Each structure stands twice: as structure tokens, then as C-alpha cells.
Amino acid sequence: MKKILLTLLLGIFLMNFTSATGDIGIVKQHDCIDLYNYCPTCSYINLTAVKYPGSTSIMNEAMTKSGNNYIYEFCNTSNIGDYSYTTCGDKSGNVAWTG
């Protein structure tokens, strides 16, 4: 069966604590992907929403901390198209939205 490729473009625009744009390239449909965020002064970062073709998932899931990086494994990649996500964290004790 011909494999269908899924392009995930993730752009993180971090308000108040950092700015980054990432392109993970082409990912196979239905594969899981790690969503990343970086914040050396945050005690937590939550994944608040994932927007993808035809839908938006509103969530409040804690990202796993690994040093200064925060990671969330996202596996709902059945739709083909561009994906983006929004996070919220507490840079230096102040809540800051990203996205």
C-alpha cells in the first residue's frame, strides 16, 4: 500500500520568553510526533491546543520536562495538512501563552 505522507509544520511563537520556528519536515500519516518547547526558567509548560486541517483539539496536557526542554508526544496525525500548536508556561513565575 502506498504510504501517504503528512506534512507537519509547527511554528512556535513564544510570547514573553522565547521565539522559535520549527519545521519537522514530512512525517508519515498516523505516526506520532514530538512537540517541543524550550524555556530555561519555566517550572511547567502545558500543551493547550493543536490546530490541524478540519479541526482544533483544545486540551490542557502537561508537557514532560527534560532539562530546559518540554516535550509532548502527539499521535493524532490522521489528517493530511499543516499542524500548529499552542502552549502556556510560567516563565520566571509569570504565566505566558505561546503559539
Biotite code that builds the C-alpha atoms (Angstrom):
import biotite.structure as struc

atoms = struc.array([
    struc.Atom([0.000, 0.000, 0.000], chain_id="A", res_id=1, res_name="MET", atom_name="CA", element="C"),
    struc.Atom([1.290, 3.392, -0.969], chain_id="A", res_id=2, res_name="LYS", atom_name="CA", element="C"),
    struc.Atom([2.323, 5.369, 2.089], chain_id="A", res_id=3, res_name="LYS", atom_name="CA", element="C"),
    struc.Atom([0.628, 8.706, 2.479], chain_id="A", res_id=4, res_name="ILE", atom_name="CA", element="C"),
    struc.Atom([2.897, 11.460, 3.655], chain_id="A", res_id=5, res_name="LEU", atom_name="CA", element="C"),
    struc.Atom([1.790, 14.104, 6.081], chain_id="A", res_id=6, res_name="LEU", atom_name="CA", element="C"),
    struc.Atom([3.465, 17.467, 6.306], chain_id="A", res_id=7, res_name="THR", atom_name="CA", element="C"),
    struc.Atom([3.530, 18.880, 9.777], chain_id="A", res_id=8, res_name="LEU", atom_name="CA", element="C"),
    struc.Atom([4.616, 22.442, 10.026], chain_id="A", res_id=9, res_name="LEU", atom_name="CA", element="C"),
    struc.Atom([4.991, 23.520, 13.528], chain_id="A", res_id=10, res_name="LEU", atom_name="CA", element="C"),
    struc.Atom([5.625, 27.076, 14.375], chain_id="A", res_id=11, res_name="GLY", atom_name="CA", element="C"),
    struc.Atom([6.132, 28.147, 17.899], chain_id="A", res_id=12, res_name="ILE", atom_name="CA", element="C"),
    struc.Atom([5.885, 31.829, 18.581], chain_id="A", res_id=13, res_name="PHE", atom_name="CA", element="C"),
    struc.Atom([6.659, 32.196, 22.226], chain_id="A", res_id=14, res_name="LEU", atom_name="CA", element="C"),
    struc.Atom([5.411, 35.361, 23.827], chain_id="A", res_id=15, res_name="MET", atom_name="CA", element="C"),
    struc.Atom([7.481, 36.829, 26.622], chain_id="A", res_id=16, res_name="ASN", atom_name="CA", element="C"),
    struc.Atom([10.100, 34.147, 26.914], chain_id="A", res_id=17, res_name="PHE", atom_name="CA", element="C"),
    struc.Atom([11.490, 32.955, 23.579], chain_id="A", res_id=18, res_name="THR", atom_name="CA", element="C"),
    struc.Atom([10.756, 32.783, 19.884], chain_id="A", res_id=19, res_name="SER", atom_name="CA", element="C"),
    struc.Atom([11.333, 29.820, 17.634], chain_id="A", res_id=20, res_name="ALA", atom_name="CA", element="C"),
    struc.Atom([10.091, 28.476, 14.365], chain_id="A", res_id=21, res_name="THR", atom_name="CA", element="C"),
    struc.Atom([10.462, 24.812, 13.632], chain_id="A", res_id=22, res_name="GLY", atom_name="CA", element="C"),
    struc.Atom([9.818, 22.689, 10.599], chain_id="A", res_id=23, res_name="ASP", atom_name="CA", element="C"),
    struc.Atom([9.917, 18.981, 11.260], chain_id="A", res_id=24, res_name="ILE", atom_name="CA", element="C"),
    struc.Atom([9.539, 18.181, 7.587], chain_id="A", res_id=25, res_name="GLY", atom_name="CA", element="C"),
    struc.Atom([7.492, 15.330, 6.196], chain_id="A", res_id=26, res_name="ILE", atom_name="CA", element="C"),
    struc.Atom([6.030, 12.749, 8.551], chain_id="A", res_id=27, res_name="VAL", atom_name="CA", element="C"),
    struc.Atom([4.093, 9.601, 7.688], chain_id="A", res_id=28, res_name="LYS", atom_name="CA", element="C"),
    struc.Atom([0.370, 9.770, 8.296], chain_id="A", res_id=29, res_name="GLN", atom_name="CA", element="C"),
    struc.Atom([-0.639, 8.168, 11.641], chain_id="A", res_id=30, res_name="HIS", atom_name="CA", element="C"),
    struc.Atom([2.911, 8.405, 13.071], chain_id="A", res_id=31, res_name="ASP", atom_name="CA", element="C"),
    struc.Atom([3.429, 10.078, 16.426], chain_id="A", res_id=32, res_name="CYS", atom_name="CA", element="C"),
    struc.Atom([5.435, 13.287, 16.569], chain_id="A", res_id=33, res_name="ILE", atom_name="CA", element="C"),
    struc.Atom([7.175, 15.009, 19.465], chain_id="A", res_id=34, res_name="ASP", atom_name="CA", element="C"),
    struc.Atom([6.092, 18.614, 20.029], chain_id="A", res_id=35, res_name="LEU", atom_name="CA", element="C"),
    struc.Atom([8.821, 20.700, 21.642], chain_id="A", res_id=36, res_name="TYR", atom_name="CA", element="C"),
    struc.Atom([9.114, 23.890, 23.642], chain_id="A", res_id=37, res_name="ASN", atom_name="CA", element="C"),
    struc.Atom([12.158, 25.442, 25.320], chain_id="A", res_id=38, res_name="TYR", atom_name="CA", element="C"),
    struc.Atom([12.151, 27.518, 28.485], chain_id="A", res_id=39, res_name="CYS", atom_name="CA", element="C"),
    struc.Atom([15.065, 27.526, 30.940], chain_id="A", res_id=40, res_name="PRO", atom_name="CA", element="C"),
    struc.Atom([13.118, 29.419, 33.638], chain_id="A", res_id=41, res_name="THR", atom_name="CA", element="C"),
    struc.Atom([9.754, 27.626, 33.450], chain_id="A", res_id=42, res_name="CYS", atom_name="CA", element="C"),
    struc.Atom([8.568, 25.186, 36.093], chain_id="A", res_id=43, res_name="SER", atom_name="CA", element="C"),
    struc.Atom([5.876, 23.863, 33.722], chain_id="A", res_id=44, res_name="TYR", atom_name="CA", element="C"),
    struc.Atom([4.560, 24.149, 30.167], chain_id="A", res_id=45, res_name="ILE", atom_name="CA", element="C"),
    struc.Atom([1.155, 22.813, 29.093], chain_id="A", res_id=46, res_name="ASN", atom_name="CA", element="C"),
    struc.Atom([0.034, 21.988, 25.567], chain_id="A", res_id=47, res_name="LEU", atom_name="CA", element="C"),
    struc.Atom([-3.206, 23.965, 25.294], chain_id="A", res_id=48, res_name="THR", atom_name="CA", element="C"),
    struc.Atom([-4.349, 23.375, 21.692], chain_id="A", res_id=49, res_name="ALA", atom_name="CA", element="C"),
    struc.Atom([-3.427, 21.639, 18.446], chain_id="A", res_id=50, res_name="VAL", atom_name="CA", element="C"),
    struc.Atom([-4.874, 23.023, 15.227], chain_id="A", res_id=51, res_name="LYS", atom_name="CA", element="C"),
    struc.Atom([-4.972, 20.771, 12.183], chain_id="A", res_id=52, res_name="TYR", atom_name="CA", element="C"),
    struc.Atom([-6.963, 20.510, 8.943], chain_id="A", res_id=53, res_name="PRO", atom_name="CA", element="C"),
    struc.Atom([-10.653, 20.455, 9.704], chain_id="A", res_id=54, res_name="GLY", atom_name="CA", element="C"),
    struc.Atom([-10.348, 20.575, 13.476], chain_id="A", res_id=55, res_name="SER", atom_name="CA", element="C"),
    struc.Atom([-8.804, 22.019, 16.599], chain_id="A", res_id=56, res_name="THR", atom_name="CA", element="C"),
    struc.Atom([-8.189, 19.973, 19.729], chain_id="A", res_id=57, res_name="SER", atom_name="CA", element="C"),
    struc.Atom([-8.446, 22.031, 22.888], chain_id="A", res_id=58, res_name="ILE", atom_name="CA", element="C"),
    struc.Atom([-6.507, 20.395, 25.686], chain_id="A", res_id=59, res_name="MET", atom_name="CA", element="C"),
    struc.Atom([-4.585, 21.176, 28.823], chain_id="A", res_id=60, res_name="ASN", atom_name="CA", element="C"),
    struc.Atom([-1.919, 18.494, 28.823], chain_id="A", res_id=61, res_name="GLU", atom_name="CA", element="C"),
    struc.Atom([1.330, 18.804, 30.751], chain_id="A", res_id=62, res_name="ALA", atom_name="CA", element="C"),
    struc.Atom([4.456, 18.586, 28.644], chain_id="A", res_id=63, res_name="MET", atom_name="CA", element="C"),
    struc.Atom([7.281, 16.435, 30.022], chain_id="A", res_id=64, res_name="THR", atom_name="CA", element="C"),
    struc.Atom([10.312, 18.388, 31.222], chain_id="A", res_id=65, res_name="LYS", atom_name="CA", element="C"),
    struc.Atom([13.779, 17.272, 30.130], chain_id="A", res_id=66, res_name="SER", atom_name="CA", element="C"),
    struc.Atom([16.377, 19.829, 31.183], chain_id="A", res_id=67, res_name="GLY", atom_name="CA", element="C"),
    struc.Atom([15.229, 23.139, 29.684], chain_id="A", res_id=68, res_name="ASN", atom_name="CA", element="C"),
    struc.Atom([13.099, 21.404, 27.046], chain_id="A", res_id=69, res_name="ASN", atom_name="CA", element="C"),
    struc.Atom([9.472, 20.357, 27.263], chain_id="A", res_id=70, res_name="TYR", atom_name="CA", element="C"),
    struc.Atom([8.137, 17.531, 25.093], chain_id="A", res_id=71, res_name="ILE", atom_name="CA", element="C"),
    struc.Atom([4.690, 16.153, 24.291], chain_id="A", res_id=72, res_name="TYR", atom_name="CA", element="C"),
    struc.Atom([4.106, 13.117, 22.067], chain_id="A", res_id=73, res_name="GLU", atom_name="CA", element="C"),
    struc.Atom([1.180, 13.867, 19.729], chain_id="A", res_id=74, res_name="PHE", atom_name="CA", element="C"),
    struc.Atom([-0.261, 10.888, 17.857], chain_id="A", res_id=75, res_name="CYS", atom_name="CA", element="C"),
    struc.Atom([-3.481, 12.189, 16.242], chain_id="A", res_id=76, res_name="ASN", atom_name="CA", element="C"),
    struc.Atom([-1.916, 12.726, 12.802], chain_id="A", res_id=77, res_name="THR", atom_name="CA", element="C"),
    struc.Atom([-4.553, 11.104, 10.605], chain_id="A", res_id=78, res_name="SER", atom_name="CA", element="C"),
    struc.Atom([-5.483, 14.337, 8.768], chain_id="A", res_id=79, res_name="ASN", atom_name="CA", element="C"),
    struc.Atom([-3.231, 15.467, 5.941], chain_id="A", res_id=80, res_name="ILE", atom_name="CA", element="C"),
    struc.Atom([-2.049, 19.067, 6.041], chain_id="A", res_id=81, res_name="GLY", atom_name="CA", element="C"),
    struc.Atom([-0.421, 21.653, 8.248], chain_id="A", res_id=82, res_name="ASP", atom_name="CA", element="C"),
    struc.Atom([-0.485, 21.376, 12.024], chain_id="A", res_id=83, res_name="TYR", atom_name="CA", element="C"),
    struc.Atom([0.289, 24.014, 14.659], chain_id="A", res_id=84, res_name="SER", atom_name="CA", element="C"),
    struc.Atom([0.077, 24.083, 18.421], chain_id="A", res_id=85, res_name="TYR", atom_name="CA", element="C"),
    struc.Atom([-0.184, 26.467, 21.355], chain_id="A", res_id=86, res_name="THR", atom_name="CA", element="C"),
    struc.Atom([1.406, 26.146, 24.774], chain_id="A", res_id=87, res_name="THR", atom_name="CA", element="C"),
    struc.Atom([1.256, 28.001, 28.081], chain_id="A", res_id=88, res_name="CYS", atom_name="CA", element="C"),
    struc.Atom([4.014, 28.157, 30.692], chain_id="A", res_id=89, res_name="GLY", atom_name="CA", element="C"),
    struc.Atom([5.283, 30.164, 33.622], chain_id="A", res_id=90, res_name="ASP", atom_name="CA", element="C"),
    struc.Atom([8.467, 31.987, 32.651], chain_id="A", res_id=91, res_name="LYS", atom_name="CA", element="C"),
    struc.Atom([10.073, 33.178, 35.858], chain_id="A", res_id=92, res_name="SER", atom_name="CA", element="C"),
    struc.Atom([6.794, 32.613, 37.694], chain_id="A", res_id=93, res_name="GLY", atom_name="CA", element="C"),
    struc.Atom([4.648, 34.580, 35.210], chain_id="A", res_id=94, res_name="ASN", atom_name="CA", element="C"),
    struc.Atom([2.171, 32.733, 33.011], chain_id="A", res_id=95, res_name="VAL", atom_name="CA", element="C"),
    struc.Atom([2.883, 33.291, 29.313], chain_id="A", res_id=96, res_name="ALA", atom_name="CA", element="C"),
    struc.Atom([0.960, 31.956, 26.288], chain_id="A", res_id=97, res_name="TRP", atom_name="CA", element="C"),
    struc.Atom([2.797, 30.723, 23.212], chain_id="A", res_id=98, res_name="THR", atom_name="CA", element="C"),
    struc.Atom([1.578, 29.819, 19.825], chain_id="A", res_id=99, res_name="GLY", atom_name="CA", element="C"),
])
